Amino acid sequence: MNDVLLLIVMLLLGFSGMEGVAWLTHKYIMHGPLWFLHSDHHRKPEGQFLEKNDFFFLIFALPGIALFLLGTIQGSYLLIGLASGITLYGFTYFLVHDIFVHQRFKWLRNSNHPYLKALRRAHKMHHKHLGKEKGECFGMLFFPLKYFRLVSKKKVNEIHVSGN
């Protein structure tokens, strides 16, 4: 049972740690020296499905792959759990960022959940800046509380306007 618990703890640490890694990488690497790969994500040509920015999928997958390989060779639940958390975060990133926020596939379009609406709003604010400077909201799952307030305020205004 200890091995399973250790695996779960490492998975959760890997997953939650990736939000910090994603934030730091997005702000200081993608909006820094690797802007040439990320820039088309902010100024995507009409009708273009793939972006140079999609190379980050491969870049972020490499640590997980390496940890799975090393963990398997060494029989380490620590490394396999960490690799699992990194991989799960990558899958979540694909679902949230590419599918839900950017609608690369037309799924999950009409959510009224306050968290998802606030998340979408925060990401929209990130993309209002077309250059690499003056960005905001670099994370994916965590963002300033003001976006929850904006969504809540809008909901209250809609209730008052409709007379309910």
C-alpha positions as a Markdown table, in Angstrom:
| # | Residue | x | y | z |
|---|---|---|---|---|
| 1 | Met | 0.0 | 0.0 | 0.0 |
| 2 | Asn | 2.9 | 2.4 | 0.7 |
| 3 | Asp | 4.0 | 2.1 | -3.0 |
| 4 | Val | 0.5 | 3.1 | -4.3 |
| 5 | Leu | 0.3 | 6.0 | -1.8 |
| 6 | Leu | 3.8 | 7.2 | -2.9 |
| 7 | Leu | 2.8 | 6.9 | -6.5 |
| 8 | Ile | -0.4 | 9.0 | -5.9 |
| 9 | Val | 1.5 | 11.6 | -3.9 |
| 10 | Met | 4.2 | 12.0 | -6.6 |
| 11 | Leu | 1.5 | 12.1 | -9.3 |
| 12 | Leu | -0.2 | 15.0 | -7.4 |
| 13 | Leu | 3.1 | 16.8 | -6.8 |
| 14 | Gly | 4.1 | 16.4 | -10.5 |
| 15 | Phe | 0.7 | 17.7 | -11.7 |
| 16 | Ser | 0.6 | 20.7 | -9.4 |
| 17 | Gly | 4.2 | 21.5 | -9.8 |
| 18 | Met | 3.7 | 21.7 | -13.6 |
| 19 | Glu | 1.4 | 24.7 | -13.2 |
| 20 | Gly | 4.4 | 26.5 | -11.7 |
| 21 | Val | 6.7 | 25.2 | -14.4 |
| 22 | Ala | 4.2 | 26.2 | -17.1 |
| 23 | Trp | 3.7 | 29.7 | -15.7 |
| 24 | Leu | 7.5 | 30.3 | -15.4 |
| 25 | Thr | 8.2 | 28.8 | -18.8 |
| 26 | His | 5.4 | 30.7 | -20.5 |
| 27 | Lys | 6.4 | 34.0 | -19.0 |
| 28 | Tyr | 10.2 | 33.8 | -19.2 |
| 29 | Ile | 10.9 | 31.4 | -22.0 |
| 30 | Met | 8.0 | 31.5 | -24.4 |
| 31 | His | 7.6 | 35.2 | -24.1 |
| 32 | Gly | 11.4 | 35.5 | -24.0 |
| 33 | Pro | 14.0 | 33.7 | -26.1 |
| 34 | Leu | 11.6 | 31.2 | -27.6 |
| 35 | Trp | 9.1 | 33.9 | -28.7 |
| 36 | Phe | 9.8 | 32.9 | -32.4 |
| 37 | Leu | 8.1 | 29.6 | -31.6 |
| 38 | His | 5.3 | 31.1 | -29.5 |
| 39 | Ser | 4.4 | 34.2 | -31.5 |
| 40 | Asp | 2.1 | 32.5 | -34.0 |
| 41 | His | -0.1 | 31.5 | -31.1 |
| 42 | His | -0.8 | 35.1 | -30.5 |
| 43 | Arg | -1.1 | 36.1 | -34.2 |
| 44 | Lys | -2.4 | 32.9 | -35.8 |
| 45 | Pro | -3.0 | 33.2 | -39.6 |
| 46 | Glu | -6.6 | 32.5 | -40.6 |
| 47 | Gly | -7.3 | 28.9 | -41.4 |
| 48 | Gln | -4.0 | 27.6 | -40.1 |
| 49 | Phe | -4.5 | 24.5 | -37.8 |
| 50 | Leu | -0.9 | 23.8 | -36.7 |
| 51 | Glu | 1.3 | 26.4 | -35.1 |
| 52 | Lys | 5.0 | 26.6 | -34.4 |
| 53 | Asn | 3.9 | 26.9 | -30.8 |
| 54 | Asp | 2.8 | 23.2 | -31.0 |
| 55 | Phe | 6.4 | 22.2 | -30.8 |
| 56 | Phe | 6.1 | 23.0 | -27.0 |
| 57 | Phe | 4.0 | 19.9 | -26.8 |
| 58 | Leu | 7.1 | 17.9 | -27.7 |
| 59 | Ile | 9.4 | 20.0 | -25.5 |
| 60 | Phe | 7.2 | 19.5 | -22.4 |
| 61 | Ala | 6.7 | 15.8 | -23.1 |
| 62 | Leu | 10.4 | 15.0 | -23.0 |
| 63 | Pro | 10.8 | 15.2 | -19.2 |
| 64 | Gly | 7.8 | 12.9 | -18.7 |
| 65 | Ile | 9.1 | 10.4 | -21.2 |
| 66 | Ala | 12.6 | 10.5 | -19.6 |
| 67 | Leu | 11.2 | 10.0 | -16.1 |
| 68 | Phe | 9.0 | 7.1 | -17.2 |
| 69 | Leu | 12.0 | 5.4 | -18.8 |
| 70 | Leu | 14.3 | 6.0 | -15.9 |
| 71 | Gly | 11.6 | 5.1 | -13.4 |
| 72 | Thr | 10.9 | 1.8 | -15.2 |
| 73 | Ile | 14.6 | 0.9 | -15.4 |
| 74 | Gln | 15.2 | 1.7 | -11.7 |
| 75 | Gly | 11.8 | 0.4 | -10.5 |
| 76 | Ser | 11.1 | 3.8 | -8.9 |
| 77 | Tyr | 7.6 | 4.7 | -7.9 |
| 78 | Leu | 8.8 | 8.2 | -7.2 |
| 79 | Leu | 9.9 | 8.7 | -10.8 |
| 80 | Ile | 6.9 | 6.9 | -12.3 |
| 81 | Gly | 4.5 | 8.9 | -10.2 |
| 82 | Leu | 6.2 | 12.2 | -11.1 |
| 83 | Ala | 6.2 | 11.3 | -14.8 |
| 84 | Ser | 2.5 | 10.4 | -14.5 |
| 85 | Gly | 1.7 | 13.8 | -13.0 |
| 86 | Ile | 3.6 | 15.6 | -15.7 |
| 87 | Thr | 1.8 | 13.6 | -18.4 |
| 88 | Leu | -1.6 | 14.1 | -16.8 |
| 89 | Tyr | -0.9 | 17.8 | -16.7 |
| 90 | Gly | 0.0 | 17.7 | -20.4 |
| 91 | Phe | -3.2 | 16.0 | -21.2 |
| 92 | Thr | -5.2 | 18.5 | -19.1 |
| 93 | Tyr | -3.4 | 21.3 | -20.8 |
| 94 | Phe | -4.5 | 19.9 | -24.2 |
| 95 | Leu | -8.1 | 19.6 | -23.0 |
| 96 | Val | -8.3 | 23.0 | -21.3 |
| 97 | His | -6.1 | 25.2 | -23.5 |
| 98 | Asp | -6.4 | 23.7 | -27.0 |
| 99 | Ile | -9.9 | 22.3 | -26.9 |
| 100 | Phe | -11.8 | 24.4 | -24.3 |
| 101 | Val | -10.2 | 27.8 | -24.6 |
| 102 | His | -9.0 | 28.0 | -28.2 |
| 103 | Gln | -11.6 | 25.6 | -29.6 |
| 104 | Arg | -9.2 | 23.8 | -31.9 |
| 105 | Phe | -11.8 | 21.1 | -31.9 |
| 106 | Lys | -15.4 | 22.2 | -31.5 |
| 107 | Trp | -16.1 | 20.5 | -28.2 |
| 108 | Leu | -16.9 | 21.9 | -24.7 |
| 109 | Arg | -18.2 | 25.1 | -26.2 |
| 110 | Asn | -21.1 | 26.1 | -24.0 |
| 111 | Ser | -20.0 | 25.8 | -20.4 |
| 112 | Asn | -21.6 | 28.0 | -17.8 |
| 113 | His | -19.5 | 26.9 | -14.9 |
| 114 | Pro | -18.0 | 29.9 | -13.1 |
| 115 | Tyr | -14.5 | 28.5 | -12.9 |
| 116 | Leu | -14.4 | 27.6 | -16.6 |
| 117 | Lys | -15.8 | 31.0 | -17.6 |
| 118 | Ala | -13.2 | 32.8 | -15.4 |
| 119 | Leu | -10.4 | 30.6 | -16.9 |
| 120 | Arg | -11.5 | 31.5 | -20.4 |
| 121 | Arg | -11.7 | 35.2 | -19.6 |
| 122 | Ala | -8.2 | 35.2 | -18.0 |
| 123 | His | -6.7 | 33.5 | -21.0 |
| 124 | Lys | -8.5 | 36.0 | -23.3 |
| 125 | Met | -6.8 | 38.8 | -21.3 |
| 126 | His | -3.5 | 37.1 | -21.9 |
| 127 | His | -4.1 | 37.1 | -25.7 |
| 128 | Lys | -5.1 | 40.8 | -25.8 |
| 129 | His | -1.3 | 41.4 | -25.9 |
| 130 | Leu | -0.1 | 40.5 | -29.3 |
| 131 | Gly | 3.6 | 41.1 | -28.6 |
| 132 | Lys | 5.8 | 39.3 | -26.1 |
| 133 | Glu | 5.9 | 42.2 | -23.6 |
| 134 | Lys | 3.2 | 43.4 | -21.2 |
| 135 | Gly | 1.6 | 40.0 | -20.8 |
| 136 | Glu | -0.6 | 38.7 | -18.0 |
| 137 | Cys | -2.2 | 35.5 | -16.8 |
| 138 | Phe | 0.6 | 33.1 | -17.8 |
| 139 | Gly | -0.7 | 30.1 | -16.0 |
| 140 | Met | -3.3 | 27.7 | -17.2 |
| 141 | Leu | -5.4 | 26.4 | -14.2 |
| 142 | Phe | -4.7 | 29.2 | -11.6 |
| 143 | Phe | -5.3 | 32.9 | -12.3 |
| 144 | Pro | -6.2 | 36.0 | -10.4 |
| 145 | Leu | -9.4 | 36.0 | -8.4 |
| 146 | Lys | -10.6 | 39.2 | -10.2 |
| 147 | Tyr | -11.7 | 37.0 | -13.1 |
| 148 | Phe | -14.1 | 35.1 | -10.8 |
| 149 | Arg | -15.4 | 38.4 | -9.6 |
| 150 | Leu | -15.9 | 39.6 | -13.2 |
| 151 | Val | -17.8 | 36.4 | -14.1 |
| 152 | Ser | -19.9 | 36.7 | -10.9 |
| 153 | Lys | -20.6 | 40.4 | -11.5 |
| 154 | Lys | -21.7 | 39.7 | -15.1 |
| 155 | Lys | -24.0 | 36.9 | -13.8 |
| 156 | Val | -25.6 | 39.3 | -11.2 |
| 157 | Asn | -26.1 | 42.0 | -13.9 |
| 158 | Glu | -27.7 | 39.4 | -16.3 |
| 159 | Ile | -30.1 | 38.4 | -13.5 |
| 160 | His | -31.1 | 42.1 | -12.8 |
| 161 | Val | -31.4 | 43.0 | -16.5 |
| 162 | Ser | -33.7 | 40.0 | -17.2 |
| 163 | Gly | -35.8 | 40.8 | -14.2 |
| 164 | Asn | -35.4 | 37.4 | -12.4 |
